[in-house]
């Protein structure tokens, strides 16, 4: 096998490993995530974190988040990079899909609704 074929196989295996490690938040962390609606177009999750609580590594598709409380969160992304995001109660924001491990950095509980997008609606 030449070097290019080996690189392609390694990249494919790395993608599968990342996908395998990136699990459904509801399945791996039902303490913080619950399903409100699930249909062919969207899945709507309720998110509840206590002060300074963290989740486990999981993933979401492209989504829209609606903050029910003020929020200040840290996300360790699939590539290991850490980012912080904040939102005010009543705000909505785009949340690009991906792997992350979230933590509520606030001294208060954080609640939100996450609308996970599944693709195009059928005509």
Secondary structure, 3 states (H helix, E strand, C coil): CCHHHHHHHHHHHHHHHHHHHCCEHHHHCCCCEEEEEECCCEEEEEEEECCCCECCCEEECCEEEEECCCEEEEEEECCCCEEEEEECCCCEEEECCEEEEEEECCCCCEEEEEEEECCCCCC
